[in-house]
Structure formats: C-alpha cells, structure tokens
Amino acid sequence: MTPVQAPYPATRLRRTRATPALRALVRENALEVGDLIWPVFVRAGEGIEEPIPSMPGVMRRSVDMVVEAAAEAHALGIRAMCIFPYTGLEERTEDCAGAWDPQNHANRAIAAIKYRFPDMAVMSDVALDTYNINGHDGFVEDGIIVNDRTVEALVKMALAQADAGADIIGPSDMMDGRIAAIRTALEAGNHQDVTILSYAAKYASAFYGPFRDAVGASGALTGDKKTYQMDPANSDEALRLVARDLSEGADMVMVKPGLPYLDICRRVKDSFGAPTFAYQVSGEYSMIKAAAQNGWIDEERVMMESLMAFKRAGCDGVLTYFAPAAARLLNG
Ligand SMILES: NCc1[nH]cc(CCC(=O)O)c1CC(=O)O
C-alpha cells in the first residue's frame, strides 16, 4: 500500500476524526459477536459452579451447568464455545485413557450442548495434559515427550469428540503429524464435515499460568513444555508450522497466546489467507481483571480494545474468556 496525501495544510488527518459519525465512516475494522469463541471449563458433579481464584469471573462447571451457561451464551448471540475438562489428580493416569472415554466430562458436555442447541458450534480440546498424571500434552517415556505414540492417542481422542458431536476439533498439543492423522481418521470415520482448528503456532508461554490452575494441571506438571511448544523468540517457525498444518488438512489455524503475538497473527493472515484465530489466554484475561479490580484500568474499555486489536491484526475471530461480557456490550 502506498498512501498518497497532499502536504499540510491540504491534508489534515484530524478532519476524519472530528466527529463520531466521521469516525464511524472511516473505521477499518469491526468486532462482532460472531467473532467470539467462549472457552468454558467442565468438571465432575452436578449443580456445581466453582470459581477459579486466579481467573475472576470464570467458573468450573458441572455438565448441567455448562448447558445453563450455553443457554446464556446462546441468548447473547454467541454461537461458538470451546470445552476444556478440569480433572482432579485421581482422574489422571499414565495411559491417559480418560482422554478418549466417550463418557468423560468434556464429551458429555459437548453432547449435552449440541442436544439443546444444535446451532452452537462446539469446539473440543485435543491434548493429553488434562488426563496425564504428569500434566504433559503427550506421553512421557524416560523423561521424553514421545511424538508418534501420542499422535495415535490424539486420534482416538479426536474421534470420541467428533462422535460426541463436536463441530470443531482443536488440537492444542503441538505434536508433529497430528493434523494429517486426525484428518484421515475423521474422513474414514464418517466425520467428513467436522472441522479442525489447529493450534498451529502455540508458544511455550508463561501466560498459561491461570489456565493450568483452572484445569488442575499446575500441581501435576513436571518440567516445562519447551520441547513441543514454540520458543517465544521465533516467528518464521510459526509460518512453517501453519503451512504444515494447512497442508495436512487444517481448516483454520490459531496463534496462541494472543496480544503478545499479534505480529504472528498478521504474518499468518498475510502469508496464507486462511481463517485465522487467536487465543486471548488465561494470563492475558487475568492481567486485565486484576488491574481493573485495583481500579488501575477501565475493564470494559480495555477488554474491547484488546479484542479489536485481534481484528486489526488480521484475525477472523478470537477465543476469549471475555466472550459473554463482550457480547453484552456489543448487543448494547
Ligand atoms: N493443552 C494445553 C492447553 N490448552 C489451552 C491452554 C492454555 C489456555 C489459557 O491459558 O487460557 C493450554 C495450556 C498449556 O499448554 O499448558
């Protein structure tokens, strides 16, 4: 793009900023409720809504209460939710068998939401961390997170989610080759129309701290995830990962975390033009919440500004814990 403008005073860029009407006319991006994917945490039990201390306003809900939350979201116009299981240590095993149990909380929640709201797009999480005794996204053998055996398990997990009714499979594990393996299995398993939103460029980030509390992984995790999640210093590598996942059959791709990685969002969108999403992760959410609770920032304005930033950076949509609050504001 080559902007052309006359020298001052013929050009006064403030002219188009002078009134709300003019600003609305020249506004380049818009945020809509349809851009939002709402992540929710599901746990065992019934009638439970348990606050997560490190994520003010976010709950762990039993399946029945997740359906109530879906009703609320649906009434606000939200049409996409992402289900994350919370598991206690007693639900975690070395073989991670809970991950592909058709009756695990996540799969029951997916089925329950789809039953009540067939038009809600429900996204799953594909990774072993919430079922793994050691909190890693893959199987651990002699201290190594093994790739290929993990991919076989991820395929079983994804198929169970598709069987439960998931519209969007969300592999967040960062193993190599999982998109092709999941895609092949979905095609063979009569799930041709199930989409894959790949966590293609997922960084080994400290911004996931509150999420690991939320899913019960903080105590469980041994070591770090740097052998599979990306180095925050890298950007070209993100493009290689996105290219790889698209060529293996991903329908949509994600950059994660969000705000600190908007440069990656822009590069991905410009390079591939594929549907691109960002995950405004738990730490980003909690920072805004904490500052607002201290009276240091205006929560609503910072929330909306941060969400608009994703649109400006080229994202088609954003996974955000703010989804209901943002939808309420957008609905006026
Ligand atoms: N499969 C793990 C997973 N899926 C989503 C998040 C983070 C989400 C957030 O911080 O909001 C993580 C954390 C991790 O990689 O340890």
The ligand as an ORCA input file, in Angstrom:
! r2SCAN-3c Opt
* xyz 0 1
  N      -3.342    -28.377     26.027
  C      -2.997    -27.440     26.936
  C      -3.652    -26.106     26.848
  N      -4.776    -25.820     26.148
  C      -5.081    -24.477     26.371
  C      -4.113    -23.940     27.203
  C      -3.995    -22.546     27.726
  C      -5.217    -21.694     27.696
  C      -5.130    -20.488     28.545
  O      -4.092    -20.171     29.161
  O      -6.161    -19.792     28.623
  C      -3.201    -24.956     27.498
  C      -2.096    -24.740     28.433
  C      -0.811    -25.397     28.213
  O      -0.347    -25.567     27.081
  O      -0.220    -25.745     29.221
*
